[in-house]
Amino acid sequence: MLLRIFVRSIVKHIIDMTIRLIFTTCIEARYADPVERETAYYTTITNNLNTMRGLPVEYYIVENGGKRRTVLDDISGVHLLYTDTNAIKYTGSNPDAETGLKPMKEMMDIQKICNTFDFDDEDIIIKITGRYGLQNPPTFLENLIQNEGKYDVFMKFFNICTMSYDEMDCVLGLYAIRYKYLQEFNPRYMLEQESAEHVFATFVRRTVAQERILEVTHLGLVLPREYDSLV
């Protein structure tokens, strides 16, 4: 009887768990040409989808400039959601806190798309910034697919200012976390602290058992600017 229950629980996990990758996008960004930015998103996301072709992953795009038609609508094989979070403005008096506005909006978008498409608790949510390319082969995803059963978080703990390992800091350009943990995170915490990366890394350390966290050393990212060497 106990064996039967155990087998059923494994089967249920396999059936219910889906790996879902979310491209985050913001076409109307400060100090950026929206036409060039929109084109860059289209090109990079399309190339990434080709790189990941054949992987057991469902793909999503979230764009925060409000419902309208963009070239993102022309990308096939993805679920697309428009939100209004880009309209949120910082109204506080602490100038340092405003640095957390962008990652806060991004996290709100991620949680919004998870709720809209009714993700399951055991789903693995991969977040990638839409302007970041993936090296071929996509080592981060291949590693995740092979080890999904052993870990709940796949993250590079790294301080992008000092360019060095930091167990309480992380890279937000590409990471993965099981949805049941992501639901517990309050994006507004990112607005109240100087470093959104530190806030999220601290949340992960305090929420997820250490043995369920895979500390990634190589993300396999191709960043849009040549002087950005972080991969």
Contacts in CASP RR format, 6 or more apart in sequence:
PFRMAT RR
TARGET T0000
AUTHOR 0000-0000-0000
METHOD contacts of the structure
MODEL  1
MLLRIFVRSIVKHIIDMTIRLIFTTCIEARYADPVERETAYYTTITNNLN
TMRGLPVEYYIVENGGKRRTVLDDISGVHLLYTDTNAIKYTGSNPDAETG
LKPMKEMMDIQKICNTFDFDDEDIIIKITGRYGLQNPPTFLENLIQNEGK
YDVFMKFFNICTMSYDEMDCVLGLYAIRYKYLQEFNPRYMLEQESAEHVF
ATFVRRTVAQERILEVTHLGLVLPREYDSLV
13 122 0 8 1.000
16 120 0 8 1.000
16 122 0 8 1.000
16 123 0 8 1.000
17 120 0 8 1.000
17 122 0 8 1.000
17 123 0 8 1.000
17 124 0 8 1.000
17 148 0 8 1.000
18 58 0 8 1.000
18 119 0 8 1.000
18 120 0 8 1.000
18 123 0 8 1.000
18 124 0 8 1.000
19 56 0 8 1.000
19 57 0 8 1.000
19 58 0 8 1.000
19 123 0 8 1.000
19 124 0 8 1.000
19 126 0 8 1.000
19 144 0 8 1.000
19 145 0 8 1.000
19 148 0 8 1.000
20 57 0 8 1.000
20 58 0 8 1.000
20 59 0 8 1.000
20 60 0 8 1.000
20 114 0 8 1.000
20 119 0 8 1.000
20 123 0 8 1.000
20 124 0 8 1.000
20 125 0 8 1.000
20 126 0 8 1.000
21 52 0 8 1.000
21 57 0 8 1.000
21 58 0 8 1.000
21 59 0 8 1.000
21 60 0 8 1.000
21 126 0 8 1.000
21 127 0 8 1.000
21 128 0 8 1.000
21 141 0 8 1.000
22 60 0 8 1.000
22 61 0 8 1.000
22 62 0 8 1.000
22 110 0 8 1.000
22 113 0 8 1.000
22 125 0 8 1.000
22 126 0 8 1.000
22 127 0 8 1.000
22 128 0 8 1.000
23 41 0 8 1.000
23 45 0 8 1.000
23 48 0 8 1.000
23 59 0 8 1.000
23 60 0 8 1.000
23 61 0 8 1.000
23 62 0 8 1.000
23 78 0 8 1.000
23 128 0 8 1.000
23 129 0 8 1.000
23 130 0 8 1.000
24 62 0 8 1.000
24 106 0 8 1.000
24 109 0 8 1.000
24 110 0 8 1.000
24 127 0 8 1.000
24 128 0 8 1.000
24 129 0 8 1.000
24 130 0 8 1.000
25 41 0 8 1.000
25 45 0 8 1.000
25 61 0 8 1.000
25 62 0 8 1.000
25 63 0 8 1.000
25 64 0 8 1.000
25 72 0 8 1.000
25 130 0 8 1.000
25 131 0 8 1.000
26 63 0 8 1.000
26 64 0 8 1.000
26 65 0 8 1.000
26 86 0 8 1.000
26 102 0 8 1.000
26 105 0 8 1.000
26 106 0 8 1.000
27 34 0 8 1.000
27 37 0 8 1.000
27 38 0 8 1.000
27 41 0 8 1.000
27 63 0 8 1.000
27 65 0 8 1.000
27 70 0 8 1.000
28 34 0 8 1.000
28 65 0 8 1.000
28 86 0 8 1.000
29 37 0 8 1.000
37 131 0 8 1.000
38 70 0 8 1.000
38 71 0 8 1.000
38 72 0 8 1.000
39 71 0 8 1.000
40 131 0 8 1.000
40 224 0 8 1.000
41 71 0 8 1.000
41 72 0 8 1.000
41 130 0 8 1.000
41 131 0 8 1.000
42 71 0 8 1.000
42 72 0 8 1.000
42 74 0 8 1.000
42 75 0 8 1.000
44 130 0 8 1.000
44 131 0 8 1.000
44 132 0 8 1.000
44 133 0 8 1.000
44 224 0 8 1.000
45 61 0 8 1.000
45 72 0 8 1.000
45 75 0 8 1.000
45 78 0 8 1.000
45 130 0 8 1.000
46 75 0 8 1.000
47 133 0 8 1.000
48 128 0 8 1.000
48 130 0 8 1.000
48 133 0 8 1.000
48 134 0 8 1.000
48 138 0 8 1.000
49 59 0 8 1.000
49 75 0 8 1.000
49 77 0 8 1.000
49 78 0 8 1.000
51 133 0 8 1.000
51 134 0 8 1.000
51 135 0 8 1.000
51 136 0 8 1.000
51 137 0 8 1.000
51 138 0 8 1.000
52 59 0 8 1.000
52 134 0 8 1.000
52 138 0 8 1.000
52 141 0 8 1.000
55 138 0 8 1.000
55 141 0 8 1.000
55 142 0 8 1.000
55 145 0 8 1.000
56 145 0 8 1.000
57 126 0 8 1.000
57 141 0 8 1.000
57 145 0 8 1.000
58 79 0 8 1.000
59 77 0 8 1.000
59 78 0 8 1.000
59 79 0 8 1.000
60 78 0 8 1.000
60 79 0 8 1.000
60 80 0 8 1.000
60 81 0 8 1.000
60 113 0 8 1.000
60 117 0 8 1.000
61 72 0 8 1.000
61 75 0 8 1.000
61 78 0 8 1.000
61 79 0 8 1.000
61 80 0 8 1.000
61 81 0 8 1.000
62 80 0 8 1.000
62 81 0 8 1.000
62 82 0 8 1.000
62 83 0 8 1.000
62 109 0 8 1.000
62 110 0 8 1.000
62 112 0 8 1.000
62 113 0 8 1.000
63 70 0 8 1.000
63 72 0 8 1.000
63 80 0 8 1.000
63 81 0 8 1.000
63 82 0 8 1.000
63 83 0 8 1.000
64 82 0 8 1.000
64 83 0 8 1.000
64 84 0 8 1.000
64 85 0 8 1.000
64 86 0 8 1.000
64 105 0 8 1.000
64 106 0 8 1.000
64 109 0 8 1.000
65 82 0 8 1.000
65 83 0 8 1.000
65 84 0 8 1.000
65 85 0 8 1.000
65 86 0 8 1.000
65 87 0 8 1.000
66 82 0 8 1.000
66 83 0 8 1.000
66 84 0 8 1.000
66 86 0 8 1.000
66 87 0 8 1.000
67 82 0 8 1.000
68 82 0 8 1.000
72 80 0 8 1.000
73 80 0 8 1.000
79 113 0 8 1.000
79 117 0 8 1.000
81 109 0 8 1.000
81 112 0 8 1.000
81 113 0 8 1.000
81 116 0 8 1.000
81 117 0 8 1.000
83 108 0 8 1.000
83 109 0 8 1.000
83 112 0 8 1.000
85 105 0 8 1.000
85 108 0 8 1.000
85 109 0 8 1.000
85 112 0 8 1.000
86 105 0 8 1.000
88 101 0 8 1.000
88 104 0 8 1.000
88 105 0 8 1.000
90 97 0 8 1.000
90 98 0 8 1.000
90 101 0 8 1.000
90 191 0 8 1.000
92 98 0 8 1.000
96 194 0 8 1.000
97 191 0 8 1.000
97 192 0 8 1.000
97 193 0 8 1.000
97 194 0 8 1.000
98 191 0 8 1.000
99 194 0 8 1.000
99 195 0 8 1.000
99 196 0 8 1.000
100 190 0 8 1.000
100 191 0 8 1.000
100 193 0 8 1.000
100 196 0 8 1.000
101 191 0 8 1.000
103 172 0 8 1.000
103 187 0 8 1.000
103 190 0 8 1.000
103 196 0 8 1.000
103 197 0 8 1.000
103 200 0 8 1.000
104 187 0 8 1.000
104 188 0 8 1.000
104 190 0 8 1.000
104 191 0 8 1.000
104 196 0 8 1.000
105 187 0 8 1.000
106 172 0 8 1.000
107 185 0 8 1.000
107 187 0 8 1.000
107 190 0 8 1.000
107 200 0 8 1.000
108 187 0 8 1.000
110 125 0 8 1.000
110 127 0 8 1.000
110 182 0 8 1.000
111 182 0 8 1.000
111 183 0 8 1.000
111 185 0 8 1.000
111 187 0 8 1.000
114 125 0 8 1.000
114 179 0 8 1.000
114 182 0 8 1.000
114 183 0 8 1.000
119 125 0 8 1.000
119 179 0 8 1.000
120 179 0 8 1.000
121 178 0 8 1.000
121 179 0 8 1.000
121 180 0 8 1.000
121 183 0 8 1.000
122 178 0 8 1.000
122 179 0 8 1.000
122 180 0 8 1.000
123 178 0 8 1.000
123 179 0 8 1.000
124 144 0 8 1.000
124 148 0 8 1.000
124 176 0 8 1.000
124 177 0 8 1.000
124 178 0 8 1.000
124 179 0 8 1.000
125 176 0 8 1.000
125 177 0 8 1.000
125 178 0 8 1.000
125 179 0 8 1.000
125 182 0 8 1.000
126 141 0 8 1.000
126 144 0 8 1.000
126 174 0 8 1.000
126 175 0 8 1.000
126 176 0 8 1.000
127 172 0 8 1.000
127 173 0 8 1.000
127 174 0 8 1.000
127 175 0 8 1.000
127 176 0 8 1.000
128 134 0 8 1.000
128 173 0 8 1.000
128 174 0 8 1.000
129 172 0 8 1.000
129 173 0 8 1.000
129 174 0 8 1.000
131 224 0 8 1.000
132 173 0 8 1.000
132 174 0 8 1.000
132 221 0 8 1.000
132 222 0 8 1.000
132 223 0 8 1.000
132 224 0 8 1.000
133 221 0 8 1.000
133 222 0 8 1.000
133 223 0 8 1.000
134 140 0 8 1.000
134 141 0 8 1.000
134 220 0 8 1.000
134 221 0 8 1.000
134 222 0 8 1.000
135 220 0 8 1.000
135 221 0 8 1.000
135 222 0 8 1.000
135 231 0 8 1.000
138 220 0 8 1.000
139 218 0 8 1.000
139 220 0 8 1.000
140 154 0 8 1.000
140 174 0 8 1.000
140 176 0 8 1.000
140 216 0 8 1.000
140 218 0 8 1.000
140 219 0 8 1.000
140 220 0 8 1.000
143 154 0 8 1.000
143 214 0 8 1.000
143 216 0 8 1.000
144 154 0 8 1.000
144 176 0 8 1.000
147 154 0 8 1.000
147 214 0 8 1.000
150 212 0 8 1.000
150 214 0 8 1.000
151 212 0 8 1.000
151 213 0 8 1.000
151 214 0 8 1.000
152 177 0 8 1.000
152 178 0 8 1.000
152 181 0 8 1.000
152 208 0 8 1.000
152 209 0 8 1.000
152 212 0 8 1.000
152 213 0 8 1.000
153 175 0 8 1.000
153 176 0 8 1.000
153 177 0 8 1.000
153 178 0 8 1.000
153 181 0 8 1.000
153 204 0 8 1.000
153 208 0 8 1.000
153 212 0 8 1.000
153 213 0 8 1.000
153 214 0 8 1.000
154 175 0 8 1.000
154 176 0 8 1.000
154 177 0 8 1.000
154 214 0 8 1.000
154 216 0 8 1.000
155 170 0 8 1.000
155 171 0 8 1.000
155 175 0 8 1.000
155 176 0 8 1.000
155 177 0 8 1.000
155 201 0 8 1.000
155 204 0 8 1.000
155 213 0 8 1.000
155 214 0 8 1.000
155 215 0 8 1.000
155 216 0 8 1.000
156 170 0 8 1.000
156 171 0 8 1.000
156 174 0 8 1.000
156 175 0 8 1.000
156 215 0 8 1.000
156 216 0 8 1.000
156 217 0 8 1.000
156 219 0 8 1.000
157 165 0 8 1.000
157 166 0 8 1.000
157 167 0 8 1.000
157 168 0 8 1.000
157 169 0 8 1.000
157 170 0 8 1.000
157 201 0 8 1.000
157 215 0 8 1.000
158 164 0 8 1.000
158 165 0 8 1.000
158 166 0 8 1.000
158 169 0 8 1.000
158 170 0 8 1.000
158 171 0 8 1.000
158 230 0 8 1.000
159 165 0 8 1.000
159 166 0 8 1.000
159 169 0 8 1.000
159 197 0 8 1.000
160 169 0 8 1.000
160 171 0 8 1.000
160 197 0 8 1.000
160 230 0 8 1.000
163 229 0 8 1.000
163 230 0 8 1.000
166 201 0 8 1.000
167 201 0 8 1.000
167 205 0 8 1.000
168 198 0 8 1.000
168 201 0 8 1.000
168 202 0 8 1.000
168 205 0 8 1.000
169 195 0 8 1.000
169 197 0 8 1.000
169 198 0 8 1.000
169 201 0 8 1.000
170 197 0 8 1.000
170 200 0 8 1.000
170 201 0 8 1.000
170 204 0 8 1.000
171 197 0 8 1.000
171 219 0 8 1.000
171 230 0 8 1.000
172 196 0 8 1.000
172 197 0 8 1.000
172 200 0 8 1.000
173 219 0 8 1.000
173 221 0 8 1.000
174 219 0 8 1.000
174 220 0 8 1.000
174 221 0 8 1.000
177 204 0 8 1.000
177 208 0 8 1.000
181 204 0 8 1.000
181 207 0 8 1.000
181 208 0 8 1.000
184 203 0 8 1.000
184 207 0 8 1.000
185 200 0 8 1.000
185 203 0 8 1.000
185 207 0 8 1.000
189 199 0 8 1.000
189 203 0 8 1.000
190 196 0 8 1.000
190 199 0 8 1.000
190 200 0 8 1.000
193 199 0 8 1.000
204 213 0 8 1.000
205 213 0 8 1.000
218 231 0 8 1.000
219 230 0 8 1.000
219 231 0 8 1.000
220 231 0 8 1.000
221 230 0 8 1.000
221 231 0 8 1.000
222 231 0 8 1.000
223 229 0 8 1.000
223 230 0 8 1.000
223 231 0 8 1.000
END
